[in-house]
């Protein structure tokens, strides 16, 4: 009898001790250059017993909260396939944890909305309030769910603008392009599987971060899978992303960028030059410095701004029959 009682107690003490070490080692308290955000992907799979999976999800949120993340994303329908309203038992439980640790949480559930059911990712803010939801656009064959006509959305948080796409949405490039047009800085992708190289391609094409919640392969805005991730426990992956890193095309910007780098050599650096693409990648190296603020000061368009403006103005010229 003593062994049965002792084992869970010892395990609990060890878990608490380990969590305290993680919190002490956490770099989130350090002032960093640019606009850093700590993201966590909890890759515990979809479906399963609701009570067990919800309890597991809450345990992961405890860990992420102790690591002082800004936002956590849980997997697609992580707590089983029983539909529930919004708010409902799952979102309420998750909201309590979001409020406790002052972090955003993306909570994907099977939503019961009147007579219809949707595959829905619910965004909960740092105060535990529901601030938005995304209904999966391309439902997979056989899910038995209704189809949303709401389309792609973005959500403004206190650290930046995010979008959410879900699982089978990976196959439809127009959704990822729409997230770019809406100026998403991070696209979260709760899923039932890993996704692989298409996610890297979307990140590279649109220069936003992609946070898959399948296998923990968090993807940089360069399209590269991040090699160094914090793993405070199995199936949880944490990365610090700098949303201030800025791609700039050489078109119309070469002299401006050179002047910025010369006059702010202690504040900003050219992280990389892409000769084939004619891109600069700029980042802040001094705490309190924002590359994007300096780009505005020097009249430098970001690559995204350049693309959007070019699309808009060239299409307008096409409509008017003008040469450019």
ABEGO torsion letter per residue (X at the ends): XAAAAAAAAAAAAAAAAAAAAAAAABAAABBBBEBBBBBBBBBAEBEEBAAAAAAAAAAAAAAAAAAGBABBBBBBGAAEABBBBOBBAAAAAAAAAAAAAGBBBBBBBBBBBEABBBBBBBBBBAAGBBAEBBBBABBBBGAGBBBBAAEBBBBBBAAEBBBBBBEAAAABAAAAAAAAAAGBABBBBBBABAGEAAAAAAAAAAGBBBBBBAAGBBBBAAGBBBABBBBABBGBBBBBBBAABBBBBABGAAAAAAAAAAAAAAABBBABBBAAAGBBBBBBABBGBBAAAAAAAAGBBBAAAAAAAAAAAAAAAAAAGBBX
